[in-house]
Amino acid sequence: MYGGIVFIWIFNPVYQIIIGVLITDIIKGTCVPWGVYSSYAAEKAVAFLVLFFAYLLPLMAMLFCYYRIVYTIKHKVSPTV
């Protein structure tokens, strides 16, 4: 279980960032890294979107689901007297 958590939240994002920086493409005979953007704003927008969809959105969804589980358990379980 801990290995899965480490893989999903630490190893996978780091791997994607490193591979995303190292991968290149050949355009009209010129080797161009994929990390090169047409503008600074485009670079920041892509970085934010990747961070949001690959890390923050799943984290928020997981926190919400765990909150609902704890809330349901606390309010549906009858106390024993």
C-alpha positions in Angstrom: 0.0 0.0 0.0 2.8 2.5 0.9 4.6 1.6 -2.3 1.5 2.5 -4.3 1.2 5.8 -2.5 4.8 6.6 -3.1 4.5 5.6 -6.8 1.4 7.7 -7.4 2.2 10.8 -5.5 6.0 11.0 -5.7 7.6 8.8 -8.3 5.1 9.3 -11.1 5.1 13.2 -11.1 8.9 13.3 -10.9 9.2 10.8 -13.7 6.8 12.7 -15.9 8.6 16.0 -15.3 12.0 14.5 -16.0 10.9 12.6 -19.1 9.0 15.7 -20.3 12.1 17.8 -20.1 14.4 15.2 -21.7 12.1 14.2 -24.7 12.8 16.0 -27.9 11.0 16.3 -31.3 12.4 16.8 -34.8 10.6 19.6 -36.6 11.8 20.4 -40.2 15.1 18.6 -39.5 15.8 20.5 -36.3 15.8 18.8 -32.9 13.6 20.8 -30.6 13.0 19.9 -26.9 9.3 19.6 -25.9 10.0 21.9 -23.0 10.5 24.9 -25.3 7.3 27.0 -25.5 6.4 29.9 -27.8 6.0 32.3 -24.8 6.6 32.6 -21.1 2.8 32.7 -20.5 2.3 29.4 -22.4 5.0 27.7 -20.4 3.4 28.8 -17.1 -0.1 27.9 -18.3 1.0 24.4 -19.3 2.9 23.9 -16.1 0.0 25.0 -14.0 -2.5 22.7 -15.9 -0.2 19.7 -15.6 0.2 20.4 -11.9 -3.5 20.9 -11.4 -4.8 17.9 -13.4 -2.0 15.4 -12.4 -1.6 16.3 -8.7 -4.0 18.8 -7.2 -7.3 17.6 -8.7 -6.7 13.9 -7.6 -5.5 15.0 -4.2 -8.6 17.2 -3.7 -10.9 14.4 -4.9 -9.2 11.9 -2.5 -9.5 14.3 0.4 -13.2 14.9 -0.3 -13.9 11.2 -0.6 -12.1 10.4 2.7 -14.0 13.3 4.4 -17.3 11.9 3.2 -16.4 8.4 4.5 -15.4 9.7 7.9 -18.5 12.0 8.1 -20.8 9.0 7.1 -19.2 6.7 9.7 -19.5 9.3 12.5 -23.2 10.1 11.7 -24.6 6.7 10.7 -23.1 4.5 13.4 -25.3 4.4 16.5 -23.6 4.7 19.8 -23.5 1.7 22.0 -24.7 2.2 25.6 
